[in-house]
């Protein structure tokens, strides 16, 4: 028996072996309404992929301020003859500093806060695949229900990160006028990952990985990777293993209504104040949509 931690899990366990330079000062930040999905795959001996020896360890939530440790029960689903999915959704945490224990292995610390000044400087990325056929290390559809991972990151889209292009075909008349036979405008937006403190390199690794998903939403708006663009370092924090990355994205505008309606239901966030509404953005305007 062996197991793997899904590489799409947005919490990190000892992700670096770099011994040079000081550690990034950034502490991963979540809102109480975010859903932190932790997923592991239990493998049998006949599995076509390898993992760590043993069964999936027990999962615990550790409050780093009080030292208290809470056991979190796994949910389980048999995906096929050689893999069983074990997952846990963590949400509605009180403000504080936490870490997850997978057995005795402690994750990088993360902060939960509802302070607007912090949350407004972040973006919530939510992602899922269309089915389970494209990856063997993650289950995106569990017992017929699509699961979305949440990944809250510092940064977002800046106005100076817009670029424009056109896909067109022209012909020239006998009088040398150029006429468009076909034309369609394109807008690409640069997503900046990392605030004034930057982020560790494994944030960019996960961003690059999640952009392989069929469905990627940034604050409720669907985007895709522009061509083969990948996260690139735009700035490096002096004497720190911390960086600011940029990634070019393109909004997905022509959508299948049935798919988007189903996805939006799974993406919605229900809080104490907005029980019947979900804040979303349409054409640059923030609106409330009743659920």
BAFI-3210 file (N, C-alpha, C; in Angstrom, 3 decimals, decimal comma, padded with zeros to 6 digits):
// residues 291
n [1|2|3|4|5|6|7|8|9|10|11|12|13|14|15|16|17|18|19|20|21|22|23|24|25|26|27|28|29|30|31|32|33|34|35|36|37|38|39|40|41|42|43|44|45|46|47|48|49|50|51|52|53|54|55|56|57|58|59|60|61|62|63|64|65|66|67|68|69|70|71|72|73|74|75|76|77|78|79|80|81|82|83|84|85|86|87|88|89|90|91|92|93|94|95|96|97|98|99|100|101|102|103|104|105|106|107|108|109|110|111|112|113|114|115|116|117|118|119|120|121|122|123|124|125|126|127|128|129|130|131|132|133|134|135|136|137|138|139|140|141|142|143|144|145|146|147|148|149|150|151|152|153|154|155|156|157|158|159|160|161|162|163|164|165|166|167|168|169|170|171|172|173|174|175|176|177|178|179|180|181|182|183|184|185|186|187|188|189|190|191|192|193|194|195|196|197|198|199|200|201|202|203|204|205|206|207|208|209|210|211|212|213|214|215|216|217|218|219|220|221|222|223|224|225|226|227|228|229|230|231|232|233|234|235|236|237|238|239|240|241|242|243|244|245|246|247|248|249|250|251|252|253|254|255|256|257|258|259|260|261|262|263|264|265|266|267|268|269|270|271|272|273|274|275|276|277|278|279|280|281|282|283|284|285|286|287|288|289|290|291]
n.u [000,844|000,406|000,527|-000,413|-000,167|-002,400|-001,127|-002,464|-003,467|-003,881|-002,216|000,946|003,536|006,621|008,077|010,570|014,115|016,063|018,854|019,926|019,913|017,352|014,217|011,046|008,964|006,283|003,115|000,781|-002,538|-005,963|-009,515|-012,269|-014,464|-013,427|-012,765|-010,748|-009,427|-008,179|-006,588|-005,911|-004,609|-005,175|-003,295|-003,210|-001,178|-001,177|-001,299|-000,675|001,007|003,484|003,869|004,226|005,187|002,785|-000,385|-002,779|-001,984|-003,321|-005,194|-004,709|-005,629|-003,754|-003,621|-001,561|-001,295|-002,514|-001,725|-003,402|-004,686|-006,663|-008,460|-009,151|-011,552|-011,266|-013,036|-014,149|-013,805|-014,111|-012,322|-011,440|-010,252|-007,718|-007,305|-008,250|-009,957|-009,271|-010,437|-010,732|-012,596|-011,855|-013,171|-014,701|-013,111|-011,994|-010,441|-006,903|-003,658|-002,611|-001,678|-001,475|-001,370|-000,143|-000,197|002,744|003,928|004,283|002,579|003,358|002,795|-000,417|-002,615|-005,767|-008,110|-010,491|-010,157|-010,617|-008,616|-006,545|-007,718|-008,686|-006,435|-005,863|-006,459|-008,921|-008,451|-010,017|-010,337|-010,712|-010,892|-012,400|-012,996|-011,925|-009,992|-007,711|-005,709|-003,838|-003,227|-005,024|-008,422|-011,033|-013,713|-015,873|-017,681|-019,596|-019,866|-018,531|-015,469|-014,046|-010,932|-009,740|-007,581|-006,122|-004,401|-001,852|-002,156|-003,176|-004,987|-003,545|-004,076|-002,106|-001,273|-002,606|-002,827|-003,132|-004,455|-005,075|-006,866|-006,843|-007,727|-006,809|-007,446|-006,070|-007,218|-007,447|-006,861|-005,235|-006,332|-006,801|-008,779|-010,691|-011,329|-011,895|-011,993|-011,085|-010,976|-008,586|-007,893|-005,428|-004,579|-002,316|-001,603|-000,581|001,336|001,896|002,565|003,879|005,670|006,336|006,242|006,870|008,595|007,078|004,456|004,181|004,675|002,389|000,466|001,150|000,575|-002,187|-003,281|-003,425|-005,855|-009,294|-011,256|-010,844|-011,112|-010,861|-011,531|-014,210|-014,461|-013,957|-010,895|-008,183|-004,952|-002,762|-001,888|001,191|002,143|003,912|004,381|006,528|009,427|009,137|010,157|012,544|012,794|015,126|017,756|016,023|014,167|011,961|009,522|008,087|005,743|004,642|001,893|000,410|-002,955|-006,115|-009,415|-012,170|-014,812|-016,889|-019,134|-020,518|-023,745|-025,056|-022,944|-021,522|-023,447|-023,739|-021,129|-020,939|-022,724|-021,310|-019,162|-020,065|-020,176|-021,319|-022,059|-022,352|-023,491|-024,140|-026,268|-027,967|-026,823|-024,247|-021,196|-020,056|-018,283|-019,013|-018,122|-016,325|-017,817|-018,880|-021,277|-024,208|-025,411|-028,344|-028,723]
n.v [-001,201|002,271|005,907|009,136|012,679|014,895|016,878|019,188|020,179|022,999|023,575|023,463|021,130|021,135|022,167|022,854|022,511|024,298|025,802|028,254|031,777|033,798|032,693|033,184|035,868|035,848|034,765|032,331|033,263|033,056|033,479|033,268|032,130|030,684|027,508|025,059|022,513|019,431|016,695|013,250|010,271|006,928|004,139|000,926|-002,084|-002,661|-000,288|002,067|004,172|005,526|006,011|007,375|005,029|003,081|003,712|006,396|009,045|010,162|013,216|016,425|019,545|022,214|024,759|027,366|029,445|028,847|026,257|024,099|021,001|019,588|016,776|015,781|014,214|012,019|012,018|009,479|007,754|005,214|005,273|003,676|000,345|000,409|002,740|004,837|007,670|010,098|012,792|016,112|018,933|022,076|024,738|027,867|028,648|030,153|033,386|033,332|031,699|028,839|025,368|022,374|018,996|016,161|013,141|013,084|015,134|018,494|021,171|024,136|027,206|028,888|031,707|032,751|035,170|037,845|040,428|043,234|044,779|042,999|040,853|042,116|042,527|040,174|037,380|034,995|031,915|029,351|025,990|023,184|019,968|018,643|015,960|012,791|011,618|012,790|013,064|011,034|011,439|012,935|013,440|014,957|014,771|013,459|010,777|011,461|014,201|017,376|018,621|021,597|023,091|025,568|028,384|030,866|033,780|036,338|039,315|040,105|041,417|044,084|047,372|048,219|045,909|044,982|043,781|043,924|042,378|041,198|038,948|038,560|038,750|040,109|041,815|043,549|046,204|047,240|049,852|050,022|050,041|048,599|045,935|044,335|040,949|039,102|039,522|039,604|040,834|040,616|040,359|040,259|039,650|040,411|038,532|039,234|037,631|037,703|040,021|042,926|041,525|039,387|035,899|032,427|030,110|027,841|028,627|029,733|027,407|025,874|027,580|027,398|024,709|024,480|025,879|024,084|022,971|022,297|024,107|027,234|029,766|033,144|035,022|034,459|034,823|033,358|032,186|031,409|029,999|031,984|030,902|029,242|030,390|030,824|031,155|033,830|035,245|038,451|040,156|040,016|039,492|041,117|039,259|037,299|034,245|034,802|035,941|037,898|037,079|036,947|036,190|035,575|035,757|034,896|035,918|033,696|033,859|032,876|030,761|027,606|027,591|025,714|024,300|026,390|027,392|025,207|025,075|027,582|027,285|025,537|027,070|029,124|031,275|031,291|033,398|034,873|037,346|037,654|035,770|035,144|036,031|036,252|037,757|038,966|039,649|041,467|042,377|044,273|045,478|045,287|043,160|041,991|038,761|036,972|033,837]
n.w [000,000|-000,696|-000,820|-002,152|-001,915|-003,307|-005,900|-006,441|-004,141|-002,101|000,062|001,631|002,182|003,474|001,062|-000,080|-000,596|-000,517|000,844|000,989|001,459|003,047|004,376|002,748|003,815|003,552|004,627|004,001|003,206|004,062|003,650|005,962|004,628|002,554|001,016|001,914|000,325|000,971|-000,365|-000,720|-002,237|-001,850|-002,639|-004,185|-004,441|-007,128|-008,491|-011,141|-010,614|-008,378|-004,832|-001,467|001,055|002,866|004,589|004,051|006,144|009,352|009,638|010,974|012,482|013,502|015,835|015,828|017,554|019,983|020,401|020,369|019,040|016,556|015,493|012,174|010,332|007,554|004,439|002,209|-000,938|-003,304|-006,143|-008,297|-009,103|-008,039|-006,602|-003,921|-003,001|-000,587|001,226|002,606|003,422|004,569|006,287|007,348|009,509|012,569|012,998|012,895|013,252|011,618|011,052|009,112|010,031|008,641|009,530|011,243|009,935|009,465|007,912|005,932|007,678|007,830|007,538|008,745|008,111|008,366|007,844|005,910|004,650|004,198|002,756|000,463|-001,031|-002,186|-004,428|-005,294|-006,563|-008,293|-009,264|-011,501|-013,147|-016,175|-016,007|-014,541|-016,078|-017,005|-015,145|-012,892|-010,308|-008,902|-007,998|-009,537|-009,953|-007,787|-006,830|-008,731|-008,381|-009,090|-007,883|-006,708|-006,220|-003,983|-004,054|-002,519|-003,214|-002,929|-004,819|-008,238|-011,080|-012,798|-014,157|-015,925|-017,013|-019,210|-022,522|-026,104|-029,038|-032,402|-034,419|-037,675|-041,183|-044,229|-047,373|-050,190|-052,081|-055,558|-055,421|-053,352|-050,821|-047,618|-046,633|-044,186|-044,184|-042,326|-038,817|-035,391|-032,165|-029,467|-025,996|-023,621|-020,231|-017,665|-014,915|-011,700|-009,384|-006,084|-003,517|-001,876|-000,344|-001,869|-002,939|-002,080|-004,303|-004,850|-005,007|-007,556|-008,955|-008,374|-009,495|-012,218|-012,588|-011,954|-014,026|-016,044|-015,839|-016,785|-016,037|-014,780|-012,490|-011,596|-008,958|-009,527|-012,270|-015,403|-016,719|-018,990|-019,704|-021,663|-024,709|-024,594|-022,309|-019,235|-015,629|-014,816|-013,302|-012,080|-010,243|-007,619|-004,180|-002,153|-000,779|000,063|-000,257|-002,059|-004,350|-007,029|-009,417|-012,852|-014,991|-018,064|-018,930|-020,445|-020,771|-020,714|-022,745|-024,360|-023,513|-022,384|-021,347|-019,591|-018,401|-017,151|-015,370|-013,636|-012,632|-011,362|-009,261|-007,668|-007,020|-005,455|-002,582|000,670|003,196|006,539|006,151|003,411|002,608|000,540|-001,750|-004,242|-004,831|-007,878|-010,964|-013,832|-016,964|-015,938|-013,959|-010,644|-009,329|-007,550|-007,480|-007,174|-005,613]
ca.u [000,000|001,114|-000,392|000,132|-000,929|-002,687|-000,313|-003,337|-003,828|-003,312|-001,444|002,270|004,313|008,072|008,222|011,852|015,370|017,006|019,484|020,584|018,996|016,348|012,899|010,050|008,205|004,851|002,340|-000,418|-003,712|-007,272|-010,709|-013,054|-015,417|-012,729|-012,831|-009,423|-009,623|-006,994|-006,927|-004,893|-005,033|-004,646|-002,982|-002,917|000,084|-001,317|-001,444|000,332|001,860|004,113|003,661|004,899|004,758|001,841|-001,722|-002,898|-001,924|-004,399|-005,092|-004,988|-005,515|-003,030|-003,671|-000,199|-001,344|-002,892|-001,111|-004,416|-004,684|-007,985|-008,464|-010,069|-011,865|-011,265|-014,101|-013,513|-014,548|-013,336|-012,325|-011,319|-009,771|-006,416|-007,189|-009,321|-009,770|-009,579|-010,388|-011,349|-012,777|-011,699|-013,743|-015,323|-012,185|-011,860|-009,201|-005,756|-002,564|-002,799|-000,929|-002,067|-000,479|-000,432|000,602|003,626|004,521|003,561|002,569|003,688|001,699|-001,308|-003,387|-007,174|-008,495|-011,616|-009,823|-010,763|-007,362|-005,742|-008,435|-008,818|-005,168|-005,701|-007,393|-009,306|-008,407|-010,731|-009,969|-011,133|-010,844|-013,688|-013,217|-010,770|-009,176|-006,509|-004,686|-003,958|-002,835|-006,054|-009,806|-011,778|-015,121|-015,970|-019,037|-020,478|-019,905|-017,277|-014,832|-013,168|-009,930|-009,552|-006,202|-006,115|-003,032|-001,698|-001,981|-004,350|-004,794|-003,310|-004,490|-000,980|-000,933|-003,451|-002,241|-004,182|-004,059|-006,182|-006,747|-007,555|-007,286|-007,116|-007,014|-005,786|-007,919|-006,605|-006,471|-004,353|-007,030|-006,811|-010,129|-010,748|-012,239|-012,240|-011,235|-011,599|-010,036|-008,181|-007,307|-004,755|-004,334|-001,213|-001,903|000,607|001,309|002,817|002,465|005,138|006,579|006,582|005,777|007,828|008,540|006,082|003,188|004,187|004,576|000,982|-000,248|001,402|-000,111|-003,647|-003,691|-003,670|-007,220|-010,324|-012,003|-010,067|-011,821|-010,190|-012,602|-015,489|-014,422|-013,201|-009,736|-007,312|-003,588|-002,572|-000,970|002,030|002,758|004,108|004,774|007,896|009,826|009,172|010,946|013,056|013,024|016,557|018,221|014,938|013,667|010,615|009,518|006,836|005,622|003,578|001,344|-000,558|-004,206|-007,130|-010,743|-013,000|-016,068|-017,949|-019,291|-021,710|-024,513|-025,342|-021,719|-021,193|-024,423|-023,388|-019,887|-021,193|-023,348|-020,274|-018,204|-020,671|-019,769|-022,446|-021,568|-023,374|-024,143|-024,676|-026,833|-028,711|-026,159|-022,830|-020,610|-019,327|-017,920|-019,442|-017,651|-015,682|-018,723|-019,187|-022,721|-024,682|-026,315|-029,084|-028,580]
ca.v [000,000|003,546|007,023|010,392|013,898|015,525|018,078|020,352|020,632|024,346|023,697|022,970|020,401|021,142|022,114|023,304|022,017|025,408|026,153|029,546|032,900|033,746|032,221|034,211|036,345|035,761|033,691|032,079|033,899|032,579|034,067|032,213|031,504|029,831|026,069|024,473|021,101|018,584|015,426|012,214|009,079|005,668|003,278|-000,485|-002,531|-002,741|001,053|002,397|005,259|005,237|007,000|007,085|003,763|003,103|004,246|007,848|009,366|010,951|014,646|017,246|020,995|022,730|026,198|027,718|030,465|028,218|024,936|023,037|020,155|019,004|015,704|015,987|012,915|011,955|011,404|008,461|007,290|004,300|005,810|002,530|-000,860|000,596|004,041|005,343|009,095|010,575|014,238|016,878|020,356|022,858|026,054|028,534|028,718|031,442|034,085|032,790|031,108|027,398|024,468|021,046|017,868|014,925|012,302|013,941|016,135|019,758|022,007|025,544|027,874|029,755|032,646|032,956|036,511|038,483|041,857|043,616|045,293|041,865|040,059|042,883|042,453|038,798|036,860|033,609|031,098|028,087|025,215|021,793|019,338|018,217|014,587|012,205|010,855|013,517|012,935|009,865|011,811|013,792|013,192|016,207|014,401|012,459|010,235|012,194|015,633|018,056|019,318|022,705|023,506|027,003|028,800|032,319|034,249|037,788|039,813|040,202|042,053|045,524|048,003|048,326|044,569|044,614|043,864|043,768|041,746|040,965|037,834|039,070|038,445|041,276|041,855|044,903|046,527|047,776|051,212|049,852|050,071|047,319|045,592|043,137|039,863|038,517|040,152|039,434|041,427|039,787|041,083|039,436|040,352|039,849|038,293|039,395|036,745|038,188|041,424|043,589|040,550|038,281|034,575|031,358|029,626|026,788|029,254|029,797|026,035|025,486|028,376|026,790|023,406|024,619|026,399|022,945|022,509|022,670|025,246|028,073|031,013|034,108|035,835|034,157|035,032|032,247|032,528|030,322|030,392|032,483|030,050|028,412|031,274|030,256|032,190|034,318|036,127|039,865|040,854|039,138|040,195|041,080|038,358|036,416|033,290|035,307|036,480|038,328|036,419|037,388|035,140|036,144|034,998|035,416|035,600|032,805|034,610|032,149|029,672|026,748|028,026|024,636|024,012|027,523|027,450|024,160|025,477|028,722|026,779|024,926|028,098|030,181|031,385|031,726|033,887|035,305|038,554|037,483|034,428|034,920|036,684|035,978|038,892|038,583|040,782|041,355|043,487|045,296|046,024|044,348|043,056|040,923|037,842|036,143|032,392]
ca.w [000,000|-000,714|-000,988|-002,620|-001,654|-004,588|-006,138|-006,577|-002,799|-001,973|001,293|001,256|003,179|003,271|-000,395|-000,594|-000,013|-000,684|002,125|000,833|001,534|004,109|003,977|002,434|004,970|003,290|005,255|003,203|003,806|003,645|004,255|006,641|003,718|001,592|001,264|001,722|-000,001|001,098|-000,990|-000,850|-002,973|-001,325|-003,782|-003,944|-005,041|-008,581|-009,049|-012,161|-010,150|-007,093|-003,780|-000,202|001,643|003,969|004,406|004,200|007,575|009,937|009,372|012,149|012,378|014,659|016,060|016,222|018,610|021,258|020,502|020,336|017,849|016,320|014,499|011,059|009,731|006,099|003,666|001,369|-002,109|-004,145|-007,498|-009,200|-008,435|-007,406|-005,941|-003,080|-002,734|000,755|001,181|003,689|003,146|005,795|006,062|008,505|010,639|013,243|012,677|013,618|012,499|011,679|010,185|009,015|010,306|007,927|010,411|012,045|009,051|009,603|006,710|006,089|008,390|007,076|008,346|008,406|008,543|007,679|007,747|004,505|004,106|003,756|001,756|-000,778|-001,772|-002,644|-005,425|-005,064|-007,778|-008,110|-010,444|-011,567|-014,470|-016,694|-015,558|-013,843|-017,012|-017,404|-014,107|-012,028|-008,953|-008,326|-008,427|-009,611|-009,883|-006,723|-006,715|-009,630|-008,075|-009,374|-006,780|-007,034|-005,252|-003,781|-003,814|-002,356|-003,398|-002,991|-006,181|-009,095|-012,382|-012,782|-015,419|-016,861|-017,489|-020,334|-023,863|-027,102|-030,295|-033,319|-035,356|-038,836|-042,539|-045,045|-048,763|-050,654|-053,325|-056,638|-055,039|-052,191|-049,533|-046,902|-046,175|-043,349|-044,536|-041,024|-037,731|-034,025|-031,204|-028,332|-024,859|-022,632|-018,975|-016,888|-013,501|-010,855|-008,216|-005,053|-003,134|-001,544|000,263|-002,781|-002,512|-002,383|-005,686|-005,048|-005,390|-009,018|-009,442|-008,328|-010,490|-013,520|-012,621|-011,973|-015,325|-016,940|-015,593|-017,752|-015,515|-013,864|-012,214|-010,727|-008,359|-010,157|-013,724|-015,987|-017,534|-019,429|-020,017|-023,022|-025,463|-023,722|-021,323|-017,901|-014,668|-014,928|-012,209|-012,436|-009,228|-006,566|-002,929|-001,834|000,293|000,484|-001,248|-002,260|-005,698|-007,659|-010,718|-013,753|-015,845|-019,001|-019,014|-021,360|-020,274|-021,523|-022,872|-025,062|-022,560|-022,444|-020,169|-018,645|-017,650|-016,296|-014,277|-012,673|-011,963|-010,480|-008,036|-006,839|-006,628|-004,651|-001,187|001,494|004,484|007,489|005,673|002,064|002,556|-000,692|-002,868|-004,532|-005,521|-009,081|-011,800|-015,220|-017,802|-015,127|-012,957|-009,570|-009,132|-006,691|-008,151|-006,229|-005,827]
c.u [000,883|000,089|000,358|-000,765|-001,163|-001,821|-001,142|-003,815|-003,135|-002,650|-000,133|002,973|005,791|008,433|009,602|013,012|016,454|017,538|020,120|019,550|017,969|014,998|011,965|009,268|006,693|004,235|001,046|-001,661|-004,989|-008,350|-011,503|-014,007|-014,752|-012,838|-011,487|-009,602|-008,281|-007,366|-005,706|-005,483|-004,365|-004,500|-002,779|-001,608|000,021|-001,423|-000,341|001,225|002,366|003,821|004,465|004,336|003,747|000,481|-001,712|-002,900|-003,158|-004,124|-005,514|-004,848|-004,875|-003,144|-002,316|-000,166|-001,648|-002,212|-002,103|-004,383|-006,045|-007,889|-009,523|-010,306|-011,854|-012,628|-013,449|-014,431|-013,632|-013,429|-012,264|-010,720|-008,461|-006,265|-008,448|-009,006|-010,152|-009,422|-011,059|-011,424|-012,755|-012,199|-014,307|-014,433|-012,216|-010,531|-008,063|-004,703|-002,622|-001,734|-001,693|-000,994|-000,970|000,420|001,420|004,258|003,668|003,691|003,169|002,522|000,831|-002,173|-004,824|-007,590|-009,705|-011,383|-009,796|-009,452|-006,476|-006,420|-008,525|-007,553|-004,898|-006,702|-007,685|-009,341|-009,071|-010,605|-010,401|-010,960|-012,242|-014,019|-011,945|-009,794|-007,826|-005,387|-004,933|-003,675|-003,864|-007,414|-010,556|-013,285|-015,218|-017,424|-020,039|-020,544|-018,541|-016,766|-013,947|-012,190|-009,928|-008,079|-006,207|-004,665|-002,988|-001,499|-003,284|-003,985|-004,596|-003,644|-003,343|-000,537|-001,824|-002,657|-003,306|-003,616|-005,296|-005,854|-007,546|-006,942|-007,731|-006,806|-006,857|-006,459|-006,926|-006,149|-005,679|-005,028|-007,001|-008,200|-010,056|-011,778|-012,768|-011,405|-011,905|-010,551|-009,761|-007,584|-006,688|-004,479|-003,225|-001,621|-000,600|000,428|002,354|002,623|003,836|006,157|006,972|005,979|006,883|007,598|007,460|004,680|003,083|004,078|003,119|000,154|-000,075|000,649|-001,617|-004,145|-003,770|-005,103|-008,187|-011,045|-011,144|-010,798|-010,983|-011,249|-013,905|-015,543|-013,494|-012,099|-009,046|-005,922|-003,529|-001,472|-000,143|002,738|002,810|004,493|006,255|008,194|009,904|010,037|011,363|013,321|014,486|016,826|017,129|014,618|012,192|010,594|008,126|006,831|004,529|003,177|000,279|-001,758|-005,139|-008,502|-011,484|-014,393|-017,207|-018,147|-020,542|-022,542|-024,746|-024,123|-021,410|-022,163|-024,091|-022,119|-020,122|-021,864|-022,312|-019,253|-018,765|-020,176|-020,939|-021,908|-022,706|-024,147|-024,837|-025,213|-027,473|-028,027|-024,728|-022,298|-019,830|-019,058|-018,346|-018,980|-017,105|-016,548|-019,057|-020,682|-023,010|-025,656|-027,032|-028,916|-029,929]
c.v [001,257|004,656|008,215|011,529|014,566|016,765|019,336|020,868|021,961|024,615|022,957|022,317|020,375|021,114|022,457|022,619|023,084|025,826|027,531|030,666|032,704|033,328|033,389|034,587|036,206|034,548|033,535|032,562|033,345|033,432|032,953|031,481|030,613|028,373|025,448|022,964|020,374|017,205|014,506|011,036|007,867|004,685|001,839|-000,848|-002,572|-001,374|001,355|003,569|004,926|006,349|006,639|005,807|003,994|003,639|005,763|008,184|010,121|012,434|015,420|018,720|021,509|024,239|026,627|028,800|029,845|026,871|023,794|022,298|019,475|017,945|015,988|014,645|013,030|011,509|010,505|008,046|006,420|004,753|004,692|001,366|-000,653|001,911|004,376|006,789|009,379|012,093|014,843|018,334|021,098|024,267|026,590|028,526|030,104|032,073|033,531|032,278|029,594|026,672|023,154|020,012|016,672|013,859|013,211|015,056|017,398|020,590|023,376|026,232|028,702|030,560|032,687|034,309|036,988|039,983|042,260|044,072|044,170|041,117|040,796|042,845|041,049|038,482|035,405|032,880|029,764|027,281|023,762|021,296|018,889|016,791|014,092|011,497|011,508|013,441|011,653|010,208|012,692|013,361|014,515|015,969|013,227|012,049|011,050|013,692|016,257|018,772|020,435|022,928|025,024|027,279|030,325|032,799|035,769|038,225|039,850|040,847|043,554|046,113|048,101|046,968|044,085|044,727|043,455|043,148|041,602|039,755|038,234|038,599|039,594|041,021|043,317|045,126|047,056|049,194|051,212|050,177|048,674|047,088|044,316|042,160|039,217|039,220|039,876|039,945|040,480|040,674|040,078|040,291|039,632|039,741|038,390|038,560|037,222|039,664|041,987|042,632|039,440|036,994|033,559|030,786|028,579|027,352|029,333|028,399|025,580|026,291|027,773|025,468|023,580|025,180|025,308|022,439|023,022|023,944|025,975|029,400|031,868|035,080|035,689|034,348|033,977|032,749|031,245|030,882|030,921|031,682|029,201|029,249|030,608|031,375|032,541|035,277|037,561|040,658|039,850|039,960|040,024|040,194|037,427|035,430|033,608|036,108|036,998|037,758|037,088|036,230|035,764|035,200|035,662|034,977|034,709|033,421|033,808|030,804|028,854|027,034|026,931|024,322|025,144|027,653|026,422|024,528|026,612|028,286|026,181|025,941|029,092|030,120|031,953|032,116|034,303|036,496|038,317|036,068|034,126|035,500|036,195|037,173|038,381|039,830|040,501|042,595|044,631|045,881|044,946|044,345|041,929|040,060|037,001|034,682|031,738]
c.w [000,000|-000,916|-001,576|-002,151|-003,001|-004,773|-006,362|-005,224|-002,512|-000,628|001,058|002,440|002,772|001,783|-000,933|000,119|-000,128|000,691|002,097|000,844|002,633|003,541|003,677|003,689|004,767|003,976|004,460|003,936|003,195|004,297|004,934|005,708|002,682|002,009|000,904|001,539|000,065|000,572|-001,063|-001,614|-002,347|-002,482|-003,344|-004,647|-006,561|-009,251|-010,052|-011,786|-008,753|-006,102|-002,554|000,397|002,765|003,596|004,536|005,691|008,051|009,702|010,615|011,794|013,658|014,706|016,607|017,293|019,970|021,473|020,451|019,001|017,738|015,237|013,437|010,367|008,207|005,591|002,625|000,221|-002,956|-005,591|-008,537|-008,416|-007,694|-006,646|-005,145|-002,725|-001,282|000,744|002,397|003,253|004,477|005,515|007,368|009,732|011,265|012,858|013,526|012,664|012,706|010,848|010,150|009,287|009,514|008,595|011,308|011,221|009,056|008,340|006,994|006,804|007,449|008,032|007,846|008,965|007,750|007,546|006,273|003,884|003,579|002,605|000,423|-001,626|-002,305|-003,741|-005,095|-006,401|-007,455|-009,395|-010,324|-012,999|-014,884|-016,245|-014,869|-014,775|-017,281|-016,380|-013,325|-010,578|-008,255|-008,857|-008,386|-009,595|-008,911|-006,565|-007,535|-009,412|-008,349|-008,136|-007,318|-005,878|-005,173|-003,520|-003,735|-002,365|-003,333|-004,433|-006,944|-010,416|-012,203|-014,148|-016,425|-017,389|-018,627|-021,632|-024,876|-028,375|-031,167|-034,180|-036,592|-040,147|-043,434|-046,522|-049,176|-052,001|-054,363|-056,360|-053,729|-050,848|-048,923|-046,324|-045,354|-043,899|-043,262|-039,977|-036,391|-033,051|-030,042|-027,254|-023,908|-021,389|-018,205|-015,426|-012,726|-009,601|-007,224|-004,795|-002,815|-000,921|-000,697|-002,249|-002,769|-003,778|-005,901|-005,288|-006,909|-009,618|-009,451|-009,324|-011,877|-013,664|-012,745|-013,298|-016,397|-016,793|-016,650|-017,337|-014,495|-013,721|-011,272|-010,240|-009,133|-011,652|-014,329|-016,916|-017,989|-019,668|-021,449|-023,700|-024,494|-022,666|-019,956|-016,942|-014,797|-013,779|-012,720|-011,465|-008,154|-005,319|-002,508|-000,623|000,810|-000,634|-001,504|-003,554|-006,059|-009,074|-011,543|-014,657|-016,746|-019,126|-020,016|-020,864|-021,256|-021,573|-023,474|-024,376|-022,854|-021,192|-019,141|-017,776|-016,677|-015,129|-013,206|-011,913|-010,976|-009,183|-007,098|-006,339|-005,628|-003,215|-000,403|002,855|005,386|006,959|004,341|001,876|001,209|-001,923|-003,006|-005,306|-006,722|-009,899|-013,233|-015,967|-016,957|-014,037|-011,927|-009,308|-008,159|-007,463|-007,110|-006,605|-005,602]
res [x|x|x|x|x|x|x|x|x|x|x|x|x|x|x|x|x|x|x|x|x|x|x|x|x|x|x|x|x|x|x|x|x|x|x|x|x|x|x|x|x|x|x|x|x|x|x|x|x|x|x|x|x|x|x|x|x|x|x|x|x|x|x|x|x|x|x|x|x|x|x|x|x|x|x|x|x|x|x|x|x|x|x|x|x|x|x|x|x|x|x|x|x|x|x|x|x|x|x|x|x|x|x|x|x|x|x|x|x|x|x|x|x|x|x|x|x|x|x|x|x|x|x|x|x|x|x|x|x|x|x|x|x|x|x|x|x|x|x|x|x|x|x|x|x|x|x|x|x|x|x|x|x|x|x|x|x|x|x|x|x|x|x|x|x|x|x|x|x|x|x|x|x|x|x|x|x|x|x|x|x|x|x|x|x|x|x|x|x|x|x|x|x|x|x|x|x|x|x|x|x|x|x|x|x|x|x|x|x|x|x|x|x|x|x|x|x|x|x|x|x|x|x|x|x|x|x|x|x|x|x|x|x|x|x|x|x|x|x|x|x|x|x|x|x|x|x|x|x|x|x|x|x|x|x|x|x|x|x|x|x|x|x|x|x|x|x|x|x|x|x|x|x|x|x|x|x|x|x|x|x|x|x|x|x|x|x|x|x|x|x]
***
